[in-house]
Amino acid sequence: MHRTVFPVHTVDTAPDAARPVIEGVRRGFGWLPAAVALMADSPELLNGFLTANRIFEQTDLTPLEREVVVFTVATGNECHVCVALHTATLAKLAASAELTAALRAGGTLPEPKLEALRRFTRAVLAHSGAVPDPELDAFLAAGYQPRHALDVVLGVGTYTISTFANRLTGAPLDPPLARYAWQPAATGAAGPGPAHLPAQGR
């Protein structure tokens, strides 16, 4: 639930430094995501996240590989907004229902290389970057390069910003994302399984 101490800004009410940013986001989405409207109270936070995200998108990881990193952070930090938003991204990428369901559940991925990426991302989080040699070796043996390990760190940092901000502000789920709603397994079902995903996610 949205914490009312944090204002939900519009283009008119946002701090001056945030106005062009949230207007650009609004044009891109077709609506202004509540998470962005809440982050806008700190233009530095909002700009920091969006800039880091743009740079993350320029890494050598493929779009689907980047989503594996994002989902690993989002499910680990229990950010329902990020999981729903990035489920919509998986639909645009035509990801399989099996992969989508596994990512939403935080479970084993059907593709071995992507599973190696998920495991490595979890190791980065679990060990605060000090990944044990065997886990780094397994990541490299799956076909990744040392630079990809650093790309993962960038993704972890980027989505730590957004997941923490969303949880702090109690960012609500936007109506256009309601079909992708998600809850952590500990407090509820982790969204629909493979047979019940929206058609776009198949």
Secondary structure by P-SEA (a helix, b strand, c coil): cccccccccccccccccaaaaaaaaaaaaccccaaaaaacccaaaaaaaaaaaaaaaaccccaaaaaaaaaaaaaaaccaaaaaaaaaaaaaacccaaaaaaaaaccccccaaaaaaaaaaaaaaaacccccaaaaaaaaaacccaaaaaaaaaaaaaaaaaaaaaaaaccccccccccccccccccccccccccccccccc
